Amino acid sequence: MTTLSTHTTPSGYLLPSIHSAPPFFTQQPNPITQAVVCEQWTKLILSYARFKKLFVLRVEDAETLGGDWDEILRNERINRKLSAPHLSSIISTMVTKNLAAYEPPKQTRSVLLYWRQPEEWAEVLHKWVSTTGQLNTILTFLDITEPPIESPLTNLPTSLLKKAIAILAKTNRAQLFGIADGEGVRFFASK
């Protein structure tokens, strides 16, 4: 019998003990059991994505050796891996629960993960702009996602950045407009 235990991956991520249970890697026939498994996978995927600052998960990641997701989608110690159909089912549930969004839209093989909701990203963005003294300054998307000094927004996907800006625009804390080389945004102090 396999003993369930936590395990630290080479990247330093602590896997929960359920990751060492062989049934965790297979779709369960009982819908109630499968819902619990799916919930555990969702927590694991979002936690790992936050830990590694990963924003995209693809169904193909279940079958790609050496990928960003290997540490959690595989468990060599018990000779198990998550199948692509099972991952697809988990992804679908995550989208239904607004914990991910299909990206690009109109397909079901790749998602943008919401380990922070767009509303949370909006607050992170506004706080970063405020603390770096860039209120009332026009910034490009690259200024925000590729700043000279790494920030919580470094490598944030453009689609997620746009959602965060739209949320700030609704509360008059940001204004989006076209500039010579794309789109720019100006941020305003909170009212």
Buried (B, 14 or more C-beta within 10 A) or exposed (E): EEEEEEBEBEEEBEBBEBBBBEEBBEBBEEEEEBEEBBEBBBEBBBBBBEBBEBBBBBBEBBBEEEBBBBBBBBBEEBEBBBBBEBBBBBBBBBBEEEBBBBBEEEEEBBBBBBBBBBEEBBBBBBEBBBEEEBBEEEBBBEBBBBBEEEBEBEEBBEBBBBBBBEBBBEEEBBBBEEEEEEBBBBBBEEE
